[in-house]
Amino acid sequence: MTIAKEYIAYQGDRPLGTGTVRELSKSLNIPYSTLSFSASPSAHERSRVRGSDKAILLYEIKEDDEED
């Protein structure tokens, strides 16, 4: 059984919420595909290179007992 990953969404330094990509998509009214990309390393790098603090990025929440 696959457990959905939990994320925290940020816009700049401001947290917007936590949940799965689907939950965040509904609560933030942002398309699922857009938020899925926001969790990718490519989206994070693009935001860093462009210096944008308006981008919404997702960061995976990992439990303390999880190992990489």
HULINNOR-V987834 format. One line per field, one symbol per residue. burial: I if it has 9 or more other ideal C-beta (glycine too) atoms within 8 Angstrom, else O. Layout:
BEGIN
burial = ???
END
This chain:
BEGIN
burial = OOOOOIIIIIIOOOOIIIIIIIOIIOOIOOOOOIIIIIIOOOIIOIIOOOOOOOIIIIOOIOOOOOOO
END
